[in-house]
């Protein structure tokens, strides 16, 4: 599987998992979504918002070695309202698919060189590195949300790749 085919498959997986998660959270009250549950970012809402914020940052690194529109700030919130967050999530997932589909087969193999202020050094990495980090980061934090939903008695369903209805496999 080429890097492009892999990235597309992962973007489709992200889309499926995010749609499932947001649909379940849509059935909760705003109070339940925003309640501090002792999660790393406190609430379900703040965790979902954090995932999207970091996705924007990592997309920026994937495209050009720079954060998309803002620097990483773990305390930053993009959307206080759930419906706005959900719409932004749907739009971002489609943007990632469009980005992957638009570029040549070897686009993710190209390397980017930039200075990392956070690490204090120059880095040269293939585009796919930050694309991988984006999907890995999202999966990590979605699992925190699904664990909380499980505690609430909500069945999240399968997260296994073979069950993705968007997959060609």
C-alpha positions in Angstrom: 0.0 0.0 0.0 1.4 3.4 -1.0 1.6 6.2 1.5 -1.2 7.9 -0.3 -3.4 4.8 -0.2 -2.6 4.4 3.5 -3.4 8.1 4.3 -6.7 7.9 2.4 -7.7 4.7 4.3 -6.8 6.4 7.6 -8.7 9.5 6.6 -11.8 7.4 5.8 -11.3 5.6 9.2 -11.1 9.0 11.0 -14.3 10.1 9.2 -16.2 7.0 10.2 -15.0 7.1 13.8 -15.6 10.8 14.2 -19.1 10.5 12.8 -19.9 7.6 15.1 -18.6 9.5 18.1 -20.3 12.8 17.4 -23.6 11.0 16.7 -23.4 9.4 20.1 -22.4 12.6 21.9 -25.2 14.5 20.1 -27.6 12.3 22.1 -26.2 13.6 25.3 -27.1 16.8 27.0 -24.7 19.7 26.8 -24.3 19.4 30.6 -23.2 15.7 30.1 -20.8 16.6 27.3 -19.2 19.4 29.2 -19.1 17.7 32.7 -15.6 17.3 34.1 -15.0 13.5 34.1 -11.4 13.6 35.2 -10.2 13.1 31.6 -6.9 14.7 30.5 -8.9 17.6 29.1 -11.7 17.3 31.6 -14.8 16.8 29.5 -16.0 15.0 26.4 -16.5 18.3 24.6 -13.1 19.7 25.5 -11.4 16.4 24.4 -13.2 16.4 21.1 -12.3 20.1 20.6 -8.6 19.3 21.5 -8.5 16.6 18.8 -9.7 19.0 16.2 -7.3 21.7 17.3 -4.3 19.4 17.1 -5.6 18.0 13.8 -5.3 21.6 12.4 -1.8 22.0 13.7 -0.6 18.6 12.3 -2.3 19.2 9.0 -0.3 22.4 8.8 2.9 20.5 9.4 1.9 17.9 6.9 1.3 20.5 4.2 4.2 22.8 4.7 6.1 22.2 8.0 4.2 24.9 9.8 1.1 25.0 12.0 -2.0 25.7 9.9 -3.3 28.9 11.5 -2.1 29.0 15.1 0.5 27.6 17.4 -0.2 24.6 19.6 -1.8 25.6 22.9 -3.3 22.8 25.0 -5.6 25.3 26.7 -7.0 26.8 23.5 -10.6 26.0 22.6 -11.9 26.3 19.0 -15.6 25.8 19.6 -17.6 26.2 22.8 -20.9 25.1 21.1 -21.2 21.4 20.2 -23.0 22.0 16.9 -20.3 24.3 15.7 -17.7 21.7 16.8 -19.5 18.9 15.0 -19.7 21.0 11.8 -16.1 21.9 12.0 -15.2 18.2 12.5 -17.1 17.1 9.5 -15.5 19.9 7.3 -12.0 19.0 8.5 -12.5 15.3 7.8 -13.6 16.1 4.3 -10.7 18.6 3.8 -8.3 15.9 4.7 -9.8 13.5 2.1 -9.7 16.2 -0.5 -6.1 17.1 0.4 -5.0 13.5 0.0 -7.0 13.0 -3.2 -5.7 16.2 -4.8 -2.0 15.4 -4.5 0.3 13.1 -6.5 1.0 9.6 -5.3 4.4 10.5 -3.9 3.4 13.8 -2.2 3.5 12.3 1.3 7.0 10.9 0.6 8.4 14.4 0.1 10.5 15.8 3.0 10.0 19.1 4.8 12.8 20.9 6.6 11.9 23.4 9.3 13.1 24.7 12.6 11.2 23.5 15.6 10.9 26.1 18.3 9.6 23.6 20.7 12.5 21.2 20.2 15.1 23.9 19.5 16.5 22.3 16.4 16.1 21.9 12.7 14.1 18.9 11.6 13.7 17.1 8.3 10.8 14.7 8.1 8.6 13.2 5.4 5.1 14.7 5.2 3.6 11.3 6.1 5.3 11.5 9.6 2.9 14.3 10.7 0.0 12.7 8.9 0.7 9.5 10.9 0.9 11.6 14.1 -2.5 13.2 13.3 -4.2 9.8 13.0 -2.4 8.4 16.0 -3.2 11.4 18.2 -6.9 11.3 17.3 -7.2 7.6 18.0 -5.5 8.1 21.4 -7.9 10.8 22.5 -11.0 9.2 20.9 -10.3 6.1 23.1 -10.6 8.3 26.2 -14.0 9.5 25.0 -15.2 6.0 24.2 -14.0 4.8 27.6 -16.2 7.6 29.2 -19.1 6.7 27.0 -18.7 3.0 28.1 -18.8 4.1 31.8 -22.1 5.9 30.9 -23.5 2.7 29.5 -23.3 3.8 25.9 -22.1 1.1 23.4 -19.7 2.7 21.0 -19.6 -0.3 18.7 -16.6 -1.5 16.7 -13.5 0.5 16.1 -11.8 -2.1 13.9 -10.6 -1.2 10.5 -12.3 -4.1 8.7 -15.7 -2.8 9.8 -15.3 0.7 8.3 -18.2 1.2 5.9 -16.2 3.7 3.9 -13.3 1.3 3.3 -12.8 -0.5 0.0 -11.4 -3.5 1.8 
